[in-house]
Amino acid sequence: MQRRTELLEIKCPVGVTQNVIGGKWKIVIIWQLKDGVKRFNELQKALPGIRQGYLTQQLRELEQDGLVHREVYKEVPPKVEYSLTDMGNKFLKVMDKMFEWGIEYIDFIRS
């Protein structure tokens, strides 16, 4: 709850967005979850440069901000799955535009 209060104090929608998705891996984590539910190990394999502790931290922040849902199954060993929330899925529209811009920018820097 304190996190959401802090975000509301920013008062600039772009600043709020930057704060929520800021972090080296958050956007890539969201992009990995766009196709559906993934377990922690699947995410870690898809992001080979990320440390386990940092992936955990980024997922917790995305969960706290309401973009990612964490489902824990009472099994041995514990099974944890991550998926996008409705708000996370809405952010995919922004991600699609970022993807398009990225393609254009790659072409620009190659020329």
N, C-alpha and C positions, 0 to 999 in steps of 0.2 A: 504494500500500500504506500509506503514511503517513496518508493521508486516512482510510482505514478504521480504522486504529489510533486516530486522533483521535476518530472517531465512537464507537468502543467505550468510550472514556474518559468519554463523556457519561453513560452508565449509565441514562439515563431514556429509554424508548422514544419518548415524545412529543418530547423534546428532540432525539433523533436524527432523527425525522421532520421536525421544524421545520428542522433544520440542512440536511438533504438537499434539501428543497423551498424553502428560504428563498431569497429573491431575487425581484425584482419580476416576472420573466418566466417562471420555471421552471414554475409550475403551468400557465400559458397555453401554453407550449411543449408540455408533456405533453398538454394538452387538444387541441392542434392535431394531434398525432401519433396520437391515438386511432383515427382512421379509416384509418391506414396510413402507408406510406412517403412522406416528403416530401423534396424537395431543399432546399438552403439558401435559394435565392431564393424558393421557395414559402413557406417559413416567414417570411422577411423581409417578403414582401407581405402575409401574413396578420397580421403584427404591425407595422403601419405606424409605431408610435411608438418602435420599438427601433433603436438604433444597431447597425451591422454588427459592430463589435468586441464589443459587449456580448452580442449574440446568440451569437457565437462562444464567448465565455467561458461563458455559461450552458449551451450545448450541451456544451462540454468537461467542465464540472462534472457535468452529468447523466450523461454517458458514464462519467466516472471513478467515479461513485457507482453505476453499474450499472443505471440506468433507461433509458438511450438507447444504441442501437447506431449506430455510424457506419461506413458502407460506402463505401470509396474505390475508384473504378474507374479503371484505368490508361488514360485517354483524354486526348486533347488537344482542347479544354480539359478539365481534370480534372472528373470527375463525382463528387459526394458526395451520398449519401442518408442520411437519418436515420429511424430507426424505434424503437419501444419494445421493450425486452427483456421477458422473462417477468416480471421484477420490476416493470418499468414498467407492464405490463399489469395486474398485480395492484393497483397503485396506483390504477387507474381505478375500482375499487370505492369507494375513498375519494373520488375526484373526483365520482362519481355522487351520493354523499351531500352533498358540498359544493354541488353544483349544486342539489339539492333544497332545501337550507337557504338558498341564495342566493335562490331564488324566494320562499320563505316570508319571508325578511328584506326583500326588496323590497316585498312586500305590506304587511309591518309598518310600514316607514318611510313608505309612501304613505298609510297610514291615520291 
